[in-house]
Amino acid sequence: MSHIQRHDPGFEDQLEEEVPAAEEVGTWEKVAAAESSQETASSSASSQASASSKASEGSGGEAEGGQSTSKACLRTKLMLNSKFQKKVIDLVKFLSSKYVTNEPVTEAEILKSVGKKHKGYYSLIFKHACECLEVVCGIEVKEVDALNHTYLLLKVLDLTYDGRISNEEGIPKTGLLVLVLGIIFMEGNRASEKKIWEVLNIVGVYPDQHDFICGNPRKFITEDLVLENYLVYQPVPYSDPPSYEFLWGPRAQAETSKMKVLQFFCKVAGSNPASFTALYKEALEDEEERARALLASTAISTAVDNSGSGDKPSSVSHSE
């Protein structure tokens, strides 16, 4: 039985409630095919809002009631509009290119990328793009100059591999890697393939649906990350029908820790790591074990250096 099942029964529900933006971004390209039916729905909502507004005006409740309804309707229509979704995806690609070239980006550049037509929705588009970058790419958009509104794009963890095809191509996928590592940790340091996809579906990543960031998610997780030694993908013994499970690979164990992964995973879910008592305790024990191992390694290295720097007996013999 997993840690979540034993100690933290509400974690997956909490993740689903707290990451709606990530789910929207992850599935937005897939929504484009249904645009016509969505526009019909939003048009209907608009008509209802207009009728409500007129009724409000007729009864003397002109200002706040009508404006509030109109704004709610406008937001609904905006979120259903695949053109808006495309602007978020375009901004994610633009910002990730700044990460690749290690260049700062200004608000003026971001506004230019968004375009004059969508300038009124800049803050909403920017917010969703940042959430997508953090959850899937593992990139934090950090403001470094409040006066000129200049931002730097930084990796959330110090993993040496970010999932790009090369140093020049592709969008980073560090966040998705960390999410998978987090699921494994929270499932008792091994997670079934079924559980991995159940949780990733919450953030809009599906095994057999092409994603503008991941490309082929199943290949990325079951092949690419395995070849990079971040994951171990192995059959579950005696399972019938045959099933597979994931464990942390040696590279993941060397480059990150349970505490760092837990902190990132909880940040995505809007939670406090300490609220997951058993997991937090295990992560602390892991930190202490790593500290002891580092101390022992340092002591051995120091001892070797000292033994090699002492006075050596002379090999020259003196005749009597």
N, C-alpha and C positions, 0 to 999 in steps of 0.2 A: 504494500500500500504506500502511496506517495506521501511526501511531506504535506502537500496541499490537502490531501484527503484527511490526514491525521490531525493537523494542527491549524491549517488555514483554509477552511472550507469555502470562504467567500472570495478567494483571490481572483479566480477566473471571472466571476460575476463583476468584481470591481474593475478588472481590466477592461471588460466589455463596456461598462458604463463610462469609464474615464477616458477612453481613447476613441470617441466617435469620429474625430477629425482624421485620425490615421486610417480608419476604415474607409471613410469617404474618399480620401486621396488614393488609397490603394485600389479602389474599385471604380474610380471615376472613368477611366478609359473604357471600362466594360459597360458603362451606362450609356455611352454615346449611341449605341445601336437602338436604344429605346427612347431617343430624344423626342420623336414625334408624339408618342403617347404621354411623355412627361410634360411637353409643352401644352398639351390639351388639358392635363391636370392643373398645371399652374395657371392657365387661362381661366379655368373654372373657378379656381381659388381667388383669382383677381376679381372676377365678376361678383363673387360672394362678398369680398372685402369692400367693393364699391357700393354694393347694396347696403351693407352694414354701415358704411360711412355716411351714406345719405340718410339712413334712418336715424343715425346718431345726430346729424345736423338738424333734422326735422324736429327732434325732441329737445333741442337746446344743448346737447352734449357735443358740440362741434369740435372743439380743439383736441383734447387728449385722446378721446375714444377713437375718433376717425383716424388720427395720425398714427396711433399705436397699431390699429388694425392694418393700415396701409403699409407700415414698416414691416410688420410680421409677414404680410403677404409678399412684399418685395424680397425679403430675405429668402422665403420659401422658393419663389420663382428663380432667384439668383442661384440657389444651391442646386436646383434642378436643371440649370442651363449648362449644357456640355461645353459651351464656349468659355464659361467661367472656369470650369474644371480644367480645360486645356490651358488657361492662363496660369493656373497653379502649377501644372506639370511643366510648362515652359519656364516658369520661374525657378522651379527645382533644378532643372537642367542648367539654367544660367548660373545659379548660385553654386552648384556643384562644379562648374567649370572654373569658378574662382578658387574653389578648394584645390582643384587639380594644379592650378598655376600658382597657388599659395599667394594670391593677391587679395588685398582688402577690397571691400566693395562699399560704395556710398549709397545713401538713400536715393540720391539723384539718379544713379545708375539703375537701381532697382525700379524706381518709378518709370524710367525709360523703357525697361524690359516689360513692365506691366502694360504700358501704353496709355495714351491720353484717354482713350475710350473707356478704360476701366479704372481710371485714376480715382474715382469716387469710392471704389471698393479696394483700394490699395491695402489698407490695414488688414482686411479680411483675407485677401489673397496672400499677403506676406505671412500672416499668422499660420495659415494652413500649409504653406510651403515650408516654413520652419519646422512645424510638427512632423511633416513627412520626412524632411532631411534628418531629423533626430531619430525618429523611430526606425526608419528603414536604412538610411545611409550611415547613421551613427555620427552625424555632423552637427555641432552646436553653432548657431549663429550668435556670436557674442559682440555686443556693441563696445567698441574700444575708444570711441571719441563721441561723447554726447553732444558736443557743440556742433560738429559737422555731420553727425549721424553716420559714422563710419563703422563698418562691421568686419570682423575676421571670422573665417570658418575653420573650426577646430574639431579634431577627432575627439569623441567623448572618452575613449579609452586608448591606451597606448599599444594596441594591437598592430603588428607590423604589416599585416595584410588587410587591404580594404576591399577586396573583391573585384577590383578593376582588371580589365583585360591586360592592360599595360600601364606604364606610368603616364601615358598620354591619353588613353582611351577608357571609356566606360564611366559609370556612375558608382561611387563608393557604396558598399553594402555592409559596412561594419555593424550598423545597428541591428540588421537582421541576424547576423552572426551572434551578436551578444544576446538577442532575444532567444535564440535556439539554445545557447549555453545556459541561459537563465531557466528555461523550461526543464532542461536536463537536471540542473541542480535542485530545482524545486520538486522534481519527481523522485528524489532519492538518489541522485547522481547517475541515473539511467532513465531514459524516457522512450516509450514505444513510439514508433513512427506515427501511429494513429494520434497519439497525444500531441506530438509536435504540430501536426497539421490542424488539429482542433484549435489550438491556441493561435497559430498564425492566421487562421481564417478570421479571427477577431480583428486583426489589423489589416484585413483585406488581401492577404497573400494566400493563393490557392495553388496546389501542386501542379495542375495541368492547364492553368490559364496564364498566358504570356503576360508579363508585367513589364512596364516601361523601365523599371529600375533593375529588376532581377533577371529579366529575359525569361529563362525557363527556371522557375523556382525549384522544381524537383531536382533538376540537374545540378543547380548551384549547391543545394544542401546535401544531396546524397552522393555527389561525385566531386565537385570542385572543392568543397570544404573538407572532404575526406582526404583528397589528394594533397591538400595543404596541411594535413595533420592537425586540423582544429577539431575534427570530429572523428569518432569511431562509429562505423555503421556495420552492425553485425546481426546475424539471425538470432532469434530467441530460441534457446535450446528446447527441443521437444514441443514446440508450438504447433498446433494443428487447428486451422490451416497455418502454413508457415507465415511468420511475421518477423519484423525487424525492429531493432532498438538502436538508440544513439547514446554514446558516452562522450565525455570530454576527451579530446586527443592530446597528445603530449605537448603540442605547440600551444594549445589553449592553457594548459596547466602551467607552462613556463612563462607566458606573457601576461596573464591576468589572474584574478583571484575570485573566489566565491563572493567576497564582500563587494568588490567592484561591480561584479555582474548583478548582484542583488540590488545594489544602489541604483544602477541604471534601470533595471527591470521595474523597480518600485517608482522611479521617477516617471516612467512611461504610464504607469497605472495611477499616479498621483497618490502614492502611499508612502509611509515611513518604514524603512527597513526594520526598525526595532519592533514594529507591530507584528512582525512574523517571528514570534519568539524562538521556535525551534530552528528555523533557518538562520536567524541572526546569530544564535548561539553557535551553530555549526560554522558559520562564516568567521566568527571571532576565533574559534578554535583553530580554523585553517590559517588565519593571520598569525596566531601565536606559533603554530608549527612552522610556518614559513620563516618567521623571525628567528626561531631556534636553529633552523637549518642554515640560515644565512650566517648566524653567529658562529656556528660550528665550522662552517666553510671558511670564514674569515680567520678563525683561530688556527685551523690547519695550514692555511696559506701563510700566515705569519710565522708559524713554527718552522715551516719549510724554508722560508726566506732567512730566518735567523740561523738555522743550521748551516746554511750555505755561505753565510757571511762571516763565520768565526775564523780564528787563526788556524791555518792548516799546518800540520807537522811538516818540517822540511824533509825533502827526499834526498838532500845532498849529504853524503857521508864524509866525515873529516878524518883524515889519517892521523894516527897518534904520532 
